[in-house]
Amino acid sequence: MRLPILLTIALALFAGGFAPHDAIGPSCAWGQDFGDTWAMDRLKLKDGRTLAGLVEFPNGRSSRWLELTEIRRYPGRPTGLIVKPIVQADVAQAVLLEPAAREQLRQRIGRIRGRAKIEARELDAISLSEGTITITGSAEPQKLKALRYNGPRFSLLTTTDETTARRLAVHIEQLFGAFRQMIPPRLTTDQPVRFLVFSSPLTGRQYLASRGGPADPDIIFPDGFACYLENQAEVIVALGWARYDGQRRALDREIAGLEAEIKVIEDTRRARLENLNRQLEGASPAQRAQIKRQAQLETVRLDKKIKECRRNVSTYRRKTETMLDEFLKQLLAALNHEAWHAYSRAYVFPPDRFDIPPWLDEGLAMTFESGVLEQGMLRIDTPSRAMLDVLADAPPVPLAKLLTAPRSSFQENDRVAVHYATAWSVVYLLAIEKGILTSRTISSLVPAKSTTPKVTQSRRLESLTGIPLNRLDTYLPTFIEGLQGD
């Protein structure tokens, strides 16, 4: 699971029911037409808006939030999906479909999950509390002050600042929303996934060592690392905050200076106008006209200076946001990757019961790692330029080798990057491009440990696609070249 973070876009969502885990599904056509008439759930909100789509309660009906997969259909354009978290108290009226119609809607949505976007919750809706991270292993345990967020299926502890902590919580909520869309949780657990995000790589490594983690983490990037500890159900991410914090503090000083200047100008304007008003008392008509002209000129001049300062404040604040976005990219990419491993093992494919094949596991992890936030929404439908760049420099791994590659091939092999990129390309082909990898069909690729006799991954993939492996092997480079030319 070790790979430098260079990635940009692509995220796949799946939906539907589960077939028996040991079954080989029937052959699937590349496409399916559901016709033009879609029956949908409808929500009327208290602000007057009416939304249509599929209403679900992923955290139970008593939860504060519900989830709406909004369906947007326009003539001549592909149907679009936006997954929206909505506060139940904001709903004035809900009209939901009967169970059979809802199941049909789920199936229709499942075919176009690759075009979905996951909308973010508001930062202010995230409730943080004080927490502690304990690092053992020395004579005196080290206790770090942290901010805590408790979600329905995960918790977050971070030593970053409050703004970043809220953004991390929102991002993980979006990510788990994407996971739920892809493969709904099959299990409950007494050990929800814990995310620990450190603002110092040194402190992060100390904690990793105290938990019995590897000296060489799964993902290493220039300013930090990420690692998933399966036995503890923990995702540990560390990022060198000092460089960003120094730059942010410099911009904060500029903003503070400008805001102080604005206050001085406003105070000066107020004093000047009060003085001119006093001069109006007892002045002749000619003098009054002159004083008013002077007041107007003074007001225009000072207002112009205030507007210029405020523009500069907005510019510096945008720079701060952009800098944070750029700085967090590598952290979020690593977090996405390891979060998939944590979610799949905690809620879908526990390792004591299922053998998720490495090519599928890492292909999905790379697909999520490549996801990006765009205008507050998690994008899922654009191929990863970084993966395509890898495949531009080296041919994909033959499928017969990829499907049987052990997990060590994604950790120690000289062709590690190509293994990751090939696995990503197969998942992207099946899930995004062709839409045949759903939560039902993905089960046919993940055997239970009790399965006998064992069915090969080659046979499972052929059964899923209805295409012989040698033909898929021939088609894959052509498919990749088409993505590279887009």
Steps between C-alpha positions, in 0.01 A plus 500: 500500500800726456489760224601868473203736501480654153136453422215717382150369420261202475266340748249219446173448681294182487152402613261207510441185701740217580506164329628198695867560558622178341291523187626591157262757354349475150658668201428872482446717195702822488186718521133501597207729411241572766269715287390856568256479792660503844284489815684679782475595866421869547597740778349843554735709715395778734688752284260422212726275291375165371758225438451166325705182525560213741466572874697279736582498871854356516531570874141405592173694491570655839819663370508876454595453133349321204667447164345589166642375172362782287435405138547768236376427149536744211409445132802398294730463804595205721303455820692640797501407869581714804506334843379762749503481881182671625396587856169323565366805686530700175249272322142627488358197316633168372322280246681164473449220249368158582772236566481341152526835325789605727690182413450571129630854554806364684577273204468787254725723707751215538574507127613864505672527838819585314356847428407575862636786709504493880398834651665621820338584828545854631816549706294663776292181530807308619508473880852473644603421856828485687685170494833340587743282305723286721841384376650218706834328475704733719532516878235772510208477253470808281154659490418729209210743494278431199165587346246218476212433263272198539317387186255210469765256371829666585673736740764765429774623732731768365768734630437748217317831545121525528438609140701209362337259745156600371611460138643156576175393669291623206731323254485168684120532522491549121735208452289267714195621310674389181588165657136450605387574146757257366449212741252548785631374835429128546616481862493685828811523712594586857819657365415789262782630283721759671678769303798665668645800315822648638644842421854362545646196318733438797209481743306287254787251475530487878132412525531246217786328682305498828219311321736240358484646149766458229814712495434557128137620463276399211499840326783750524489847345730805527339651811372192681358148486181293531448151637208266580531274803254217435499345847427834666266628222701824492601725213802710598596801289770756575583817312780750569293799602791735578551613139131570441455657843786744441356610167149525645619712792673739259175542304305539826733784598435671167125462551520632856703800380244579229207465738673736745556746213132479407405586860737799502356629171142454623582684824670778298200530269261520793710770674538704179125491431419598859742794468347610169150476651608732778636743240158511335353664808485877442663473154372711211321329208817528287711357781248219558514400133879494512503292822256248348716465187802448722312237703398317181857498366636383835239222523574377146876500567475310829238257366731420212783419744268281709381308193860445390593365845198269503588369154849424628356324806285282270804425284708390801216286633464329161876441502468342845217271383685406180819432694312276744330318213834435329663399826220258589490330160768245580357439847145447370617273219684279748206511740260395221717199413538368853139585590377260231705218651366583847136525391504184289650292779287643780162501326505291181779242459640410844834326439414203722208414268588624150797504265476829312744460211790748512442630145138591582580637846782723377317596181210630708738668746677678213165606354409665829848640549458680168174668607491879521285766658357745250286790623425310819401175326688175469555426128474142382508493122834624364796268430820545698768677297769365733398138440480565126849655509634180660337291226637732233853408609445125542251245363231371736567181693346201313167417661594137569789629715307791654209284613730254677752756632555469876473806723878523508488594131345827614770557761840373388490429127705723267184542291297613801376819330389304192319244717308781670428678172383182323274407792357853492437481124308170530281638782441821305404303188254278684354753743507840330522435128279190473303515824493124557691493829224548758463400863333179379762408242797604710399227743558244225865608487561465875489137614420393853785318673279194535441476124590161351597433235674830438398680183783693333489876465533458124185291493317744727592800283404319180165409653441860608578651159399216272831550315798258489805620690722512190253736332491723809879497500500621139231761562653658816796682331260639237268623775792663684619673183150639453505648851844648442376674187200661678 
